[in-house]
Amino acid sequence: MSVVIYCRPHCIECNIVKRFLRDHGVDYEVKDCSTHPEYLEEVKEMGFLGVPVTVVNGTPIQGLQPDRIKKELASAAESGE
């Protein structure tokens, strides 16, 4: 399973999403848009203007949506990805 979170260090919603993932034992990669402008370009290419954006196995989820993230994680686990 692949989980990536596009974020900024002082973004409250970003920190909540990261804590949510940690609390659920999910390993994730952080892409800090404040130090790597190319990551912000990736966010824009997905059709979003800001962070957080959580990508679960290629499915982007914008903002603070723990229920949707949980649903995507469960779907990825069921499919064995």
PDB file with SEQRES, HELIX, SHEET and CRYST1 records, atoms N, CA, C and O in Angstrom:
SEQRES   1 A   81  MET SER VAL VAL ILE TYR CYS ARG PRO HIS CYS ILE GLU          
SEQRES   2 A   81  CYS ASN ILE VAL LYS ARG PHE LEU ARG ASP HIS GLY VAL          
SEQRES   3 A   81  ASP TYR GLU VAL LYS ASP CYS SER THR HIS PRO GLU TYR          
SEQRES   4 A   81  LEU GLU GLU VAL LYS GLU MET GLY PHE LEU GLY VAL PRO          
SEQRES   5 A   81  VAL THR VAL VAL ASN GLY THR PRO ILE GLN GLY LEU GLN          
SEQRES   6 A   81  PRO ASP ARG ILE LYS LYS GLU LEU ALA SER ALA ALA GLU          
SEQRES   7 A   81  SER GLY GLU                                                  
HELIX    1 AA1 ILE A   12  ASP A   23  1                                  12    
HELIX    2 AA2 PRO A   37  GLU A   45  1                                   9    
HELIX    3 AA3 PRO A   66  GLU A   78  1                                  13    
SHEET    1 AA1 4 GLU A  29  ASP A  32  0                                        
SHEET    2 AA1 4 VAL A   3  CYS A   7  1                                        
SHEET    3 AA1 4 VAL A  53  VAL A  56 -1                                        
SHEET    4 AA1 4 THR A  59  GLN A  62 -1                                        
CRYST1    1.000    1.000    1.000  90.00  90.00  90.00 P 1           1          
ATOM      1  N   MET A   1       0.843  -1.177   0.000  1.00  0.00           N  
ATOM      2  CA  MET A   1       0.000   0.000   0.000  1.00  0.00           C  
ATOM      3  C   MET A   1       0.888   1.239   0.000  1.00  0.00           C  
ATOM      4  O   MET A   1       1.880   1.316   0.724  1.00  0.00           O  
ATOM      5  N   SER A   2       0.509   2.189  -0.819  1.00  0.00           N  
ATOM      6  CA  SER A   2       1.270   3.427  -0.931  1.00  0.00           C  
ATOM      7  C   SER A   2       0.431   4.588  -0.415  1.00  0.00           C  
ATOM      8  O   SER A   2      -0.680   4.821  -0.891  1.00  0.00           O  
ATOM      9  N   VAL A   3       0.972   5.321   0.569  1.00  0.00           N  
ATOM     10  CA  VAL A   3       0.283   6.494   1.105  1.00  0.00           C  
ATOM     11  C   VAL A   3       1.271   7.655   1.119  1.00  0.00           C  
ATOM     12  O   VAL A   3       2.359   7.559   1.687  1.00  0.00           O  
ATOM     13  N   VAL A   4       0.872   8.750   0.484  1.00  0.00           N  
ATOM     14  CA  VAL A   4       1.693   9.959   0.415  1.00  0.00           C  
ATOM     15  C   VAL A   4       0.839  11.118   0.890  1.00  0.00           C  
ATOM     16  O   VAL A   4      -0.330  11.227   0.520  1.00  0.00           O  
ATOM     17  N   ILE A   5       1.423  11.989   1.716  1.00  0.00           N  
ATOM     18  CA  ILE A   5       0.715  13.193   2.124  1.00  0.00           C  
ATOM     19  C   ILE A   5       1.523  14.411   1.697  1.00  0.00           C  
ATOM     20  O   ILE A   5       2.690  14.565   2.060  1.00  0.00           O  
ATOM     21  N   TYR A   6       0.883  15.261   0.928  1.00  0.00           N  
ATOM     22  CA  TYR A   6       1.463  16.541   0.530  1.00  0.00           C  
ATOM     23  C   TYR A   6       1.055  17.538   1.608  1.00  0.00           C  
ATOM     24  O   TYR A   6      -0.128  17.667   1.924  1.00  0.00           O  
ATOM     25  N   CYS A   7       2.034  18.242   2.172  1.00  0.00           N  
ATOM     26  CA  CYS A   7       1.719  19.101   3.301  1.00  0.00           C  
ATOM     27  C   CYS A   7       2.695  20.274   3.423  1.00  0.00           C  
ATOM     28  O   CYS A   7       3.624  20.431   2.632  1.00  0.00           O  
ATOM     29  N   ARG A   8       2.442  21.075   4.436  1.00  0.00           N  
ATOM     30  CA  ARG A   8       3.327  22.166   4.869  1.00  0.00           C  
ATOM     31  C   ARG A   8       3.496  22.004   6.373  1.00  0.00           C  
ATOM     32  O   ARG A   8       2.585  21.511   7.038  1.00  0.00           O  
ATOM     33  N   PRO A   9       4.638  22.404   6.929  1.00  0.00           N  
ATOM     34  CA  PRO A   9       4.919  22.151   8.343  1.00  0.00           C  
ATOM     35  C   PRO A   9       3.926  22.759   9.335  1.00  0.00           C  
ATOM     36  O   PRO A   9       3.598  22.113  10.330  1.00  0.00           O  
ATOM     37  N   HIS A  10       3.445  23.961   9.101  1.00  0.00           N  
ATOM     38  CA  HIS A  10       2.593  24.618  10.087  1.00  0.00           C  
ATOM     39  C   HIS A  10       1.121  24.572   9.727  1.00  0.00           C  
ATOM     40  O   HIS A  10       0.330  25.385  10.205  1.00  0.00           O  
ATOM     41  N   CYS A  11       0.757  23.623   8.886  1.00  0.00           N  
ATOM     42  CA  CYS A  11      -0.632  23.438   8.457  1.00  0.00           C  
ATOM     43  C   CYS A  11      -1.328  22.538   9.485  1.00  0.00           C  
ATOM     44  O   CYS A  11      -0.955  21.379   9.665  1.00  0.00           O  
ATOM     45  N   ILE A  12      -2.339  23.089  10.151  1.00  0.00           N  
ATOM     46  CA  ILE A  12      -3.028  22.334  11.199  1.00  0.00           C  
ATOM     47  C   ILE A  12      -3.706  21.095  10.629  1.00  0.00           C  
ATOM     48  O   ILE A  12      -3.582  20.010  11.197  1.00  0.00           O  
ATOM     49  N   GLU A  13      -4.418  21.239   9.517  1.00  0.00           N  
ATOM     50  CA  GLU A  13      -5.093  20.084   8.918  1.00  0.00           C  
ATOM     51  C   GLU A  13      -4.087  19.011   8.500  1.00  0.00           C  
ATOM     52  O   GLU A  13      -4.346  17.817   8.650  1.00  0.00           O  
ATOM     53  N   CYS A  14      -2.937  19.445   7.973  1.00  0.00           N  
ATOM     54  CA  CYS A  14      -1.896  18.488   7.570  1.00  0.00           C  
ATOM     55  C   CYS A  14      -1.436  17.671   8.774  1.00  0.00           C  
ATOM     56  O   CYS A  14      -1.306  16.449   8.696  1.00  0.00           O  
ATOM     57  N   ASN A  15      -1.195  18.355   9.879  1.00  0.00           N  
ATOM     58  CA  ASN A  15      -0.721  17.672  11.083  1.00  0.00           C  
ATOM     59  C   ASN A  15      -1.773  16.718  11.637  1.00  0.00           C  
ATOM     60  O   ASN A  15      -1.434  15.661  12.170  1.00  0.00           O  
ATOM     61  N   ILE A  16      -3.048  17.085  11.514  1.00  0.00           N  
ATOM     62  CA  ILE A  16      -4.118  16.193  11.969  1.00  0.00           C  
ATOM     63  C   ILE A  16      -4.167  14.936  11.098  1.00  0.00           C  
ATOM     64  O   ILE A  16      -4.337  13.831  11.614  1.00  0.00           O  
ATOM     65  N   VAL A  17      -4.018  15.101   9.783  1.00  0.00           N  
ATOM     66  CA  VAL A  17      -4.021  13.936   8.893  1.00  0.00           C  
ATOM     67  C   VAL A  17      -2.841  13.023   9.217  1.00  0.00           C  
ATOM     68  O   VAL A  17      -3.001  11.804   9.279  1.00  0.00           O  
ATOM     69  N   LYS A  18      -1.659  13.601   9.423  1.00  0.00           N  
ATOM     70  CA  LYS A  18      -0.489  12.773   9.759  1.00  0.00           C  
ATOM     71  C   LYS A  18      -0.711  12.035  11.074  1.00  0.00           C  
ATOM     72  O   LYS A  18      -0.369  10.858  11.183  1.00  0.00           O  
ATOM     73  N   ARG A  19      -1.278  12.707  12.070  1.00  0.00           N  
ATOM     74  CA  ARG A  19      -1.547  12.054  13.354  1.00  0.00           C  
ATOM     75  C   ARG A  19      -2.576  10.934  13.172  1.00  0.00           C  
ATOM     76  O   ARG A  19      -2.441   9.863  13.763  1.00  0.00           O  
ATOM     77  N   PHE A  20      -3.602  11.184  12.353  1.00  0.00           N  
ATOM     78  CA  PHE A  20      -4.626  10.165  12.061  1.00  0.00           C  
ATOM     79  C   PHE A  20      -3.969   8.917  11.465  1.00  0.00           C  
ATOM     80  O   PHE A  20      -4.262   7.797  11.883  1.00  0.00           O  
ATOM     81  N   LEU A  21      -3.086   9.115  10.492  1.00  0.00           N  
ATOM     82  CA  LEU A  21      -2.410   7.981   9.857  1.00  0.00           C  
ATOM     83  C   LEU A  21      -1.527   7.242  10.862  1.00  0.00           C  
ATOM     84  O   LEU A  21      -1.528   6.011  10.899  1.00  0.00           O  
ATOM     85  N   ARG A  22      -0.775   7.984  11.676  1.00  0.00           N  
ATOM     86  CA  ARG A  22       0.071   7.343  12.703  1.00  0.00           C  
ATOM     87  C   ARG A  22      -0.778   6.545  13.684  1.00  0.00           C  
ATOM     88  O   ARG A  22      -0.440   5.415  14.036  1.00  0.00           O  
ATOM     89  N   ASP A  23      -1.898   7.151  14.128  1.00  0.00           N  
ATOM     90  CA  ASP A  23      -2.767   6.474  15.098  1.00  0.00           C  
ATOM     91  C   ASP A  23      -3.360   5.180  14.545  1.00  0.00           C  
ATOM     92  O   ASP A  23      -3.701   4.273  15.303  1.00  0.00           O  
ATOM     93  N   HIS A  24      -3.480   5.102  13.224  1.00  0.00           N  
ATOM     94  CA  HIS A  24      -4.009   3.896  12.592  1.00  0.00           C  
ATOM     95  C   HIS A  24      -2.906   2.971  12.077  1.00  0.00           C  
ATOM     96  O   HIS A  24      -3.177   2.011  11.356  1.00  0.00           O  
ATOM     97  N   GLY A  25      -1.662   3.268  12.452  1.00  0.00           N  
ATOM     98  CA  GLY A  25      -0.547   2.392  12.097  1.00  0.00           C  
ATOM     99  C   GLY A  25      -0.223   2.362  10.618  1.00  0.00           C  
ATOM    100  O   GLY A  25       0.272   1.358  10.106  1.00  0.00           O  
ATOM    101  N   VAL A  26      -0.506   3.474   9.921  1.00  0.00           N  
ATOM    102  CA  VAL A  26      -0.277   3.539   8.485  1.00  0.00           C  
ATOM    103  C   VAL A  26       1.062   4.225   8.207  1.00  0.00           C  
ATOM    104  O   VAL A  26       1.300   5.351   8.644  1.00  0.00           O  
ATOM    105  N   ASP A  27       1.920   3.534   7.480  1.00  0.00           N  
ATOM    106  CA  ASP A  27       3.174   4.146   7.041  1.00  0.00           C  
ATOM    107  C   ASP A  27       2.869   5.076   5.878  1.00  0.00           C  
ATOM    108  O   ASP A  27       2.058   4.750   5.011  1.00  0.00           O  
ATOM    109  N   TYR A  28       3.516   6.229   5.859  1.00  0.00           N  
ATOM    110  CA  TYR A  28       3.255   7.191   4.791  1.00  0.00           C  
ATOM    111  C   TYR A  28       4.519   7.976   4.477  1.00  0.00           C  
ATOM    112  O   TYR A  28       5.433   8.081   5.295  1.00  0.00           O  
ATOM    113  N   GLU A  29       4.541   8.518   3.277  1.00  0.00           N  
ATOM    114  CA  GLU A  29       5.634   9.383   2.826  1.00  0.00           C  
ATOM    115  C   GLU A  29       5.138  10.825   2.891  1.00  0.00           C  
ATOM    116  O   GLU A  29       4.015  11.116   2.480  1.00  0.00           O  
ATOM    117  N   VAL A  30       5.964  11.717   3.399  1.00  0.00           N  
ATOM    118  CA  VAL A  30       5.621  13.131   3.477  1.00  0.00           C  
ATOM    119  C   VAL A  30       6.299  13.872   2.341  1.00  0.00           C  
ATOM    120  O   VAL A  30       7.502  13.725   2.125  1.00  0.00           O  
ATOM    121  N   LYS A  31       5.526  14.672   1.613  1.00  0.00           N  
ATOM    122  CA  LYS A  31       6.077  15.551   0.585  1.00  0.00           C  
ATOM    123  C   LYS A  31       5.800  16.987   1.036  1.00  0.00           C  
ATOM    124  O   LYS A  31       4.679  17.481   0.921  1.00  0.00           O  
ATOM    125  N   ASP A  32       6.835  17.641   1.548  1.00  0.00           N  
ATOM    126  CA  ASP A  32       6.735  18.981   2.111  1.00  0.00           C  
ATOM    127  C   ASP A  32       6.771  20.024   0.994  1.00  0.00           C  
ATOM    128  O   ASP A  32       7.811  20.265   0.382  1.00  0.00           O  
ATOM    129  N   CYS A  33       5.628  20.628   0.747  1.00  0.00           N  
ATOM    130  CA  CYS A  33       5.503  21.606  -0.341  1.00  0.00           C  
ATOM    131  C   CYS A  33       6.214  22.919  -0.046  1.00  0.00           C  
ATOM    132  O   CYS A  33       6.455  23.706  -0.961  1.00  0.00           O  
ATOM    133  N   SER A  34       6.556  23.172   1.222  1.00  0.00           N  
ATOM    134  CA  SER A  34       7.235  24.431   1.552  1.00  0.00           C  
ATOM    135  C   SER A  34       8.714  24.396   1.178  1.00  0.00           C  
ATOM    136  O   SER A  34       9.311  25.440   0.917  1.00  0.00           O  
ATOM    137  N   THR A  35       9.304  23.216   1.149  1.00  0.00           N  
ATOM    138  CA  THR A  35      10.726  23.112   0.803  1.00  0.00           C  
ATOM    139  C   THR A  35      10.953  22.580  -0.603  1.00  0.00           C  
ATOM    140  O   THR A  35      12.058  22.672  -1.136  1.00  0.00           O  
ATOM    141  N   HIS A  36       9.909  22.025  -1.202  1.00  0.00           N  
ATOM    142  CA  HIS A  36      10.015  21.470  -2.555  1.00  0.00           C  
ATOM    143  C   HIS A  36       8.854  21.992  -3.402  1.00  0.00           C  
ATOM    144  O   HIS A  36       7.789  21.376  -3.418  1.00  0.00           O  
ATOM    145  N   PRO A  37       9.034  23.106  -4.101  1.00  0.00           N  
ATOM    146  CA  PRO A  37       7.948  23.683  -4.910  1.00  0.00           C  
ATOM    147  C   PRO A  37       7.405  22.710  -5.968  1.00  0.00           C  
ATOM    148  O   PRO A  37       6.254  22.833  -6.386  1.00  0.00           O  
ATOM    149  N   GLU A  38       8.215  21.759  -6.394  1.00  0.00           N  
ATOM    150  CA  GLU A  38       7.734  20.795  -7.390  1.00  0.00           C  
ATOM    151  C   GLU A  38       6.600  19.937  -6.826  1.00  0.00           C  
ATOM    152  O   GLU A  38       5.751  19.459  -7.579  1.00  0.00           O  
ATOM    153  N   TYR A  39       6.583  19.739  -5.506  1.00  0.00           N  
ATOM    154  CA  TYR A  39       5.489  18.983  -4.901  1.00  0.00           C  
ATOM    155  C   TYR A  39       4.174  19.762  -5.009  1.00  0.00           C  
ATOM    156  O   TYR A  39       3.116  19.166  -5.217  1.00  0.00           O  
ATOM    157  N   LEU A  40       4.237  21.081  -4.869  1.00  0.00           N  
ATOM    158  CA  LEU A  40       3.046  21.898  -5.023  1.00  0.00           C  
ATOM    159  C   LEU A  40       2.534  21.824  -6.460  1.00  0.00           C  
ATOM    160  O   LEU A  40       1.327  21.859  -6.701  1.00  0.00           O  
ATOM    161  N   GLU A  41       3.457  21.722  -7.402  1.00  0.00           N  
ATOM    162  CA  GLU A  41       3.059  21.545  -8.802  1.00  0.00           C  
ATOM    163  C   GLU A  41       2.328  20.212  -8.984  1.00  0.00           C  
ATOM    164  O   GLU A  41       1.358  20.132  -9.738  1.00  0.00           O  
ATOM    165  N   GLU A  42       2.796  19.165  -8.291  1.00  0.00           N  
ATOM    166  CA  GLU A  42       2.118  17.865  -8.361  1.00  0.00           C  
ATOM    167  C   GLU A  42       0.693  17.979  -7.813  1.00  0.00           C  
ATOM    168  O   GLU A  42      -0.239  17.393  -8.363  1.00  0.00           O  
ATOM    169  N   VAL A  43       0.531  18.738  -6.724  1.00  0.00           N  
ATOM    170  CA  VAL A  43      -0.798  18.968  -6.145  1.00  0.00           C  
ATOM    171  C   VAL A  43      -1.695  19.655  -7.171  1.00  0.00           C  
ATOM    172  O   VAL A  43      -2.850  19.269  -7.352  1.00  0.00           O  
ATOM    173  N   LYS A  44      -1.160  20.672  -7.840  1.00  0.00           N  
ATOM    174  CA  LYS A  44      -1.936  21.402  -8.845  1.00  0.00           C  
ATOM    175  C   LYS A  44      -2.303  20.500 -10.019  1.00  0.00           C  
ATOM    176  O   LYS A  44      -3.399  20.615 -10.569  1.00  0.00           O  
ATOM    177  N   GLU A  45      -1.392  19.602 -10.409  1.00  0.00           N  
ATOM    178  CA  GLU A  45      -1.672  18.669 -11.503  1.00  0.00           C  
ATOM    179  C   GLU A  45      -2.810  17.706 -11.147  1.00  0.00           C  
ATOM    180  O   GLU A  45      -3.509  17.210 -12.031  1.00  0.00           O  
ATOM    181  N   MET A  46      -2.991  17.445  -9.845  1.00  0.00           N  
ATOM    182  CA  MET A  46      -4.094  16.591  -9.400  1.00  0.00           C  
ATOM    183  C   MET A  46      -5.410  17.367  -9.359  1.00  0.00           C  
ATOM    184  O   MET A  46      -6.473  16.789  -9.134  1.00  0.00           O  
ATOM    185  N   GLY A  47      -5.327  18.687  -9.579  1.00  0.00           N  
ATOM    186  CA  GLY A  47      -6.539  19.500  -9.605  1.00  0.00           C  
ATOM    187  C   GLY A  47      -6.840  20.234  -8.316  1.00  0.00           C  
ATOM    188  O   GLY A  47      -7.946  20.743  -8.139  1.00  0.00           O  
ATOM    189  N   PHE A  48      -5.868  20.299  -7.408  1.00  0.00           N  
ATOM    190  CA  PHE A  48      -6.078  20.957  -6.121  1.00  0.00           C  
ATOM    191  C   PHE A  48      -5.194  22.189  -6.005  1.00  0.00           C  
ATOM    192  O   PHE A  48      -4.158  22.290  -6.663  1.00  0.00           O  
ATOM    193  N   LEU A  49      -5.616  23.127  -5.156  1.00  0.00           N  
ATOM    194  CA  LEU A  49      -4.860  24.364  -4.981  1.00  0.00           C  
ATOM    195  C   LEU A  49      -4.076  24.408  -3.680  1.00  0.00           C  
ATOM    196  O   LEU A  49      -3.169  25.227  -3.535  1.00  0.00           O  
ATOM    197  N   GLY A  50      -4.409  23.545  -2.735  1.00  0.00           N  
ATOM    198  CA  GLY A  50      -3.731  23.594  -1.441  1.00  0.00           C  
ATOM    199  C   GLY A  50      -3.581  22.235  -0.814  1.00  0.00           C  
ATOM    200  O   GLY A  50      -3.989  21.216  -1.371  1.00  0.00           O  
ATOM    201  N   VAL A  51      -2.986  22.242   0.356  1.00  0.00           N  
ATOM    202  CA  VAL A  51      -2.716  21.020   1.107  1.00  0.00           C  
ATOM    203  C   VAL A  51      -3.580  21.015   2.367  1.00  0.00           C  
ATOM    204  O   VAL A  51      -4.046  22.076   2.783  1.00  0.00           O  
ATOM    205  N   PRO A  52      -3.804  19.878   2.975  1.00  0.00           N  
ATOM    206  CA  PRO A  52      -3.204  18.590   2.686  1.00  0.00           C  
ATOM    207  C   PRO A  52      -3.897  17.868   1.532  1.00  0.00           C  
ATOM    208  O   PRO A  52      -5.090  18.037   1.279  1.00  0.00           O  
ATOM    209  N   VAL A  53      -3.100  17.066   0.851  1.00  0.00           N  
ATOM    210  CA  VAL A  53      -3.618  16.109  -0.117  1.00  0.00           C  
ATOM    211  C   VAL A  53      -3.001  14.767   0.262  1.00  0.00           C  
ATOM    212  O   VAL A  53      -1.780  14.622   0.306  1.00  0.00           O  
ATOM    213  N   THR A  54      -3.852  13.804   0.530  1.00  0.00           N  
ATOM    214  CA  THR A  54      -3.407  12.458   0.874  1.00  0.00           C  
ATOM    215  C   THR A  54      -3.688  11.565  -0.324  1.00  0.00           C  
ATOM    216  O   THR A  54      -4.808  11.533  -0.835  1.00  0.00           O  
ATOM    217  N   VAL A  55      -2.669  10.841  -0.769  1.00  0.00           N  
ATOM    218  CA  VAL A  55      -2.827   9.958  -1.918  1.00  0.00           C  
ATOM    219  C   VAL A  55      -2.678   8.512  -1.432  1.00  0.00           C  
ATOM    220  O   VAL A  55      -1.613   8.097  -0.975  1.00  0.00           O  
ATOM    221  N   VAL A  56      -3.773   7.763  -1.544  1.00  0.00           N  
ATOM    222  CA  VAL A  56      -3.783   6.357  -1.130  1.00  0.00           C  
ATOM    223  C   VAL A  56      -3.851   5.511  -2.394  1.00  0.00           C  
ATOM    224  O   VAL A  56      -4.866   5.505  -3.090  1.00  0.00           O  
ATOM    225  N   ASN A  57      -2.767   4.796  -2.687  1.00  0.00           N  
ATOM    226  CA  ASN A  57      -2.686   3.951  -3.889  1.00  0.00           C  
ATOM    227  C   ASN A  57      -3.162   4.682  -5.141  1.00  0.00           C  
ATOM    228  O   ASN A  57      -3.913   4.134  -5.947  1.00  0.00           O  
ATOM    229  N   GLY A  58      -2.713   5.926  -5.289  1.00  0.00           N  
ATOM    230  CA  GLY A  58      -3.027   6.688  -6.488  1.00  0.00           C  
ATOM    231  C   GLY A  58      -4.316   7.485  -6.435  1.00  0.00           C  
ATOM    232  O   GLY A  58      -4.600   8.247  -7.359  1.00  0.00           O  
ATOM    233  N   THR A  59      -5.109   7.333  -5.375  1.00  0.00           N  
ATOM    234  CA  THR A  59      -6.357   8.085  -5.239  1.00  0.00           C  
ATOM    235  C   THR A  59      -6.124   9.308  -4.360  1.00  0.00           C  
ATOM    236  O   THR A  59      -5.875   9.164  -3.164  1.00  0.00           O  
ATOM    237  N   PRO A  60      -6.201  10.518  -4.933  1.00  0.00           N  
ATOM    238  CA  PRO A  60      -5.972  11.723  -4.135  1.00  0.00           C  
ATOM    239  C   PRO A  60      -7.212  12.130  -3.341  1.00  0.00           C  
ATOM    240  O   PRO A  60      -8.338  12.064  -3.832  1.00  0.00           O  
ATOM    241  N   ILE A  61      -6.973  12.552  -2.103  1.00  0.00           N  
ATOM    242  CA  ILE A  61      -8.040  13.021  -1.220  1.00  0.00           C  
ATOM    243  C   ILE A  61      -7.596  14.374  -0.679  1.00  0.00           C  
ATOM    244  O   ILE A  61      -6.583  14.472   0.014  1.00  0.00           O  
ATOM    245  N   GLN A  62      -8.357  15.415  -0.996  1.00  0.00           N  
ATOM    246  CA  GLN A  62      -7.976  16.760  -0.599  1.00  0.00           C  
ATOM    247  C   GLN A  62      -8.591  17.116   0.743  1.00  0.00           C  
ATOM    248  O   GLN A  62      -9.754  16.810   1.006  1.00  0.00           O  
ATOM    249  N   GLY A  63      -7.802  17.761   1.585  1.00  0.00           N  
ATOM    250  CA  GLY A  63      -8.296  18.274   2.851  1.00  0.00           C  
ATOM    251  C   GLY A  63      -8.331  17.237   3.958  1.00  0.00           C  
ATOM    252  O   GLY A  63      -7.733  16.164   3.873  1.00  0.00           O  
ATOM    253  N   LEU A  64      -9.059  17.606   4.998  1.00  0.00           N  
ATOM    254  CA  LEU A  64      -9.178  16.770   6.191  1.00  0.00           C  
ATOM    255  C   LEU A  64     -10.438  15.921   6.056  1.00  0.00           C  
ATOM    256  O   LEU A  64     -11.535  16.360   6.403  1.00  0.00           O  
ATOM    257  N   GLN A  65     -10.268  14.705   5.550  1.00  0.00           N  
ATOM    258  CA  GLN A  65     -11.389  13.787   5.324  1.00  0.00           C  
ATOM    259  C   GLN A  65     -11.051  12.409   5.875  1.00  0.00           C  
ATOM    260  O   GLN A  65     -10.853  11.471   5.102  1.00  0.00           O  
ATOM    261  N   PRO A  66     -10.981  12.268   7.194  1.00  0.00           N  
ATOM    262  CA  PRO A  66     -10.562  10.978   7.771  1.00  0.00           C  
ATOM    263  C   PRO A  66     -11.439   9.801   7.358  1.00  0.00           C  
ATOM    264  O   PRO A  66     -10.929   8.696   7.171  1.00  0.00           O  
ATOM    265  N   ASP A  67     -12.754  10.014   7.210  1.00  0.00           N  
ATOM    266  CA  ASP A  67     -13.623   8.900   6.817  1.00  0.00           C  
ATOM    267  C   ASP A  67     -13.296   8.424   5.411  1.00  0.00           C  
ATOM    268  O   ASP A  67     -13.268   7.221   5.151  1.00  0.00           O  
ATOM    269  N   ARG A  68     -13.050   9.358   4.508  1.00  0.00           N  
ATOM    270  CA  ARG A  68     -12.710   8.982   3.128  1.00  0.00           C  
ATOM    271  C   ARG A  68     -11.338   8.307   3.078  1.00  0.00           C  
ATOM    272  O   ARG A  68     -11.144   7.343   2.337  1.00  0.00           O  
ATOM    273  N   ILE A  69     -10.386   8.814   3.868  1.00  0.00           N  
ATOM    274  CA  ILE A  69      -9.057   8.195   3.923  1.00  0.00           C  
ATOM    275  C   ILE A  69      -9.186   6.769   4.448  1.00  0.00           C  
ATOM    276  O   ILE A  69      -8.591   5.840   3.901  1.00  0.00           O  
ATOM    277  N   LYS A  70      -9.965   6.605   5.511  1.00  0.00           N  
ATOM    278  CA  LYS A  70     -10.163   5.273   6.095  1.00  0.00           C  
ATOM    279  C   LYS A  70     -10.786   4.323   5.070  1.00  0.00           C  
ATOM    280  O   LYS A  70     -10.396   3.159   4.988  1.00  0.00           O  
ATOM    281  N   LYS A  71     -11.748   4.815   4.292  1.00  0.00           N  
ATOM    282  CA  LYS A  71     -12.406   3.999   3.275  1.00  0.00           C  
ATOM    283  C   LYS A  71     -11.402   3.562   2.204  1.00  0.00           C  
ATOM    284  O   LYS A  71     -11.402   2.401   1.796  1.00  0.00           O  
ATOM    285  N   GLU A  72     -10.555   4.477   1.751  1.00  0.00           N  
ATOM    286  CA  GLU A  72      -9.541   4.143   0.739  1.00  0.00           C  
ATOM    287  C   GLU A  72      -8.516   3.163   1.293  1.00  0.00           C  
ATOM    288  O   GLU A  72      -8.085   2.252   0.587  1.00  0.00           O  
ATOM    289  N   LEU A  73      -8.123   3.342   2.549  1.00  0.00           N  
ATOM    290  CA  LEU A  73      -7.175   2.416   3.177  1.00  0.00           C  
ATOM    291  C   LEU A  73      -7.773   1.017   3.260  1.00  0.00           C  
ATOM    292  O   LEU A  73      -7.093   0.030   2.979  1.00  0.00           O  
ATOM    293  N   ALA A  74      -9.050   0.930   3.647  1.00  0.00           N  
ATOM    294  CA  ALA A  74      -9.723  -0.375   3.746  1.00  0.00           C  
ATOM    295  C   ALA A  74      -9.828  -1.020   2.373  1.00  0.00           C  
ATOM    296  O   ALA A  74      -9.614  -2.224   2.231  1.00  0.00           O  
ATOM    297  N   SER A  75     -10.152  -0.232   1.375  1.00  0.00           N  
ATOM    298  CA  SER A  75     -10.273  -0.753   0.012  1.00  0.00           C  
ATOM    299  C   SER A  75      -8.922  -1.278  -0.482  1.00  0.00           C  
ATOM    300  O   SER A  75      -8.854  -2.332  -1.114  1.00  0.00           O  
ATOM    301  N   ALA A  76      -7.853  -0.540  -0.191  1.00  0.00           N  
ATOM    302  CA  ALA A  76      -6.512  -0.970  -0.595  1.00  0.00           C  
ATOM    303  C   ALA A  76      -6.118  -2.257   0.144  1.00  0.00           C  
ATOM    304  O   ALA A  76      -5.505  -3.147  -0.445  1.00  0.00           O  
ATOM    305  N   ALA A  77      -6.468  -2.352   1.425  1.00  0.00           N  
ATOM    306  CA  ALA A  77      -6.138  -3.544   2.203  1.00  0.00           C  
ATOM    307  C   ALA A  77      -6.896  -4.759   1.675  1.00  0.00           C  
ATOM    308  O   ALA A  77      -6.338  -5.853   1.592  1.00  0.00           O  
ATOM    309  N   GLU A  78      -8.163  -4.571   1.319  1.00  0.00           N  
ATOM    310  CA  GLU A  78      -8.981  -5.676   0.807  1.00  0.00           C  
ATOM    311  C   GLU A  78      -8.450  -6.201  -0.526  1.00  0.00           C  
ATOM    312  O   GLU A  78      -8.491  -7.401  -0.798  1.00  0.00           O  
ATOM    313  N   SER A  79      -7.956  -5.290  -1.342  1.00  0.00           N  
ATOM    314  CA  SER A  79      -7.449  -5.703  -2.666  1.00  0.00           C  
ATOM    315  C   SER A  79      -6.023  -6.221  -2.576  1.00  0.00           C  
ATOM    316  O   SER A  79      -5.459  -6.681  -3.569  1.00  0.00           O  
ATOM    317  N   GLY A  80      -5.435  -6.144  -1.374  1.00  0.00           N  
ATOM    318  CA  GLY A  80      -4.090  -6.691  -1.181  1.00  0.00           C  
ATOM    319  C   GLY A  80      -2.979  -5.812  -1.715  1.00  0.00           C  
ATOM    320  O   GLY A  80      -1.865  -6.284  -1.939  1.00  0.00           O  
ATOM    321  N   GLU A  81      -3.266  -4.558  -1.918  1.00  0.00           N  
ATOM    322  CA  GLU A  81      -2.236  -3.652  -2.461  1.00  0.00           C  
ATOM    323  C   GLU A  81      -1.345  -3.109  -1.380  1.00  0.00           C  
ATOM    324  O   GLU A  81      -0.430  -2.336  -1.664  1.00  0.00           O  
TER     325      GLU A  81                                                      
END                                                                             
